[in-house]
Amino acid sequence: MSDGYIRVRAGRAARGAMIMAATAVLAVTGLTACADDAQSGAEVTLLTHDSFALPESVFDTFRQQTGLTLKIIKSGDAGQLASTVALTPGSPKADAVYGIDNTLASRAINAGALEPYAPPAAADGAARYAIPGAADQLTAVDRGDVCLNIDDTWYADRRATPPTGFRDLTNPTFAAQSVLLDPRTSSPGMAFLLTTIGVLGDGWQNYWKTVVAGGATISGDWTDAYEHQFSGGTGHGPKPIVVSYASSPAAQPGTSALLDSCFGQVEYIGILKGTRNPDGARKLVDFMLSQTVQKELPSSMYVYPVQNGTPLPDGWQQRAPVPAWRVSLPPEYIAANAEKWQDQWRTAVGR
């Protein structure tokens, strides 16, 4: 076991970023302001990752409650999002940022790119996931679990035996069937890397060398991996094994998650230092913890809400199974070692 490895009992959490096609979602440019809302200060801008999606009605409610129109700027995967924030402290591209997770939070915090804010509603659940030492710079919004997913239909059609855990990828047959994620640019990719570090200890680099030598594909982001390369995704790609979330099978019948070693992931919202609309940014943080948003998270983004008492869709816990145990590493331990681990990973996989 590596230093700082923790294995904790799982709570009510699962993650899967499959966005249901039937759900009306915000466009990348955000909602269009009404003519009488076009004056200065009537808009608040949110920087987020490409997987962000909520029903338009949610942000209609935000505008009705606050008088503010929400503009959304998408900035690639969560890894790219965190880097963008870290590189622009004091000169932000938006007023707030959503989608930085516990594996990447240190980038924005250490760069001094965030303003502290403690929303009153955090006491109803979000505060449980506060990052130690972060001084209220990030507020939890949702959580879930990163793990391998497999296409059960693919294996059944071929009468082949599927893998039962992530260690099975050292078998060249399963390695060649898998698409994994680059931890430098992908937050679930970083989470899976941390799983291998937490469980395998000093043997994690040999694991990656073996898996890549066996023919595993490395993708730069989750969307490409799941929606285009995974055979169980919407693109019906060639690979029946992918890094995704424990709740992804809720959106994709015929797939399942391998729950042997899932990494607990929490996504946060924060106010960007230098924002021109700090009051609007605080209102947005408050709104993200409201039941209006929290109750939509499972069906829109396949994540678990963090606020107590949030209702879940019927059958959600059955379709989005919770792992009995999850891998967890302290945020400060990740922050102290992330760059070194990513360099070692790059060497191990020959990139």
Secondary structure, DSSP 8 states (H G I E B T S, - for coil): --TT-EEEE--S--B-----TTS----TT-----GGG-STTSEEEEEE-TT----HHHHHHHHHHHS-EEEEEE-SSHHHHHHHHHT-TTS-SSSEEEEEETTTHHHHHHTT-EE----GGGGGTGGGG--TTSTTS-EEEEEEEEEEEEEHHHHHHTT----SSGGGGGSHHHHHTEEEE-TTT-HHHHHHHHHHHHHHGGGHHHHHHHHHHTT-EEESSHIIIIIIIBTTSTT--SBSEEEEETTGGGTSTTEEEEEEEEEEEEEEEEEETT-S-HHHHHHHHHHHTSHHHHTTHHHHH-BEE-STT----TTHHHHS---SEEEE--HHHHHHHHHHHHHHHHHHHT-
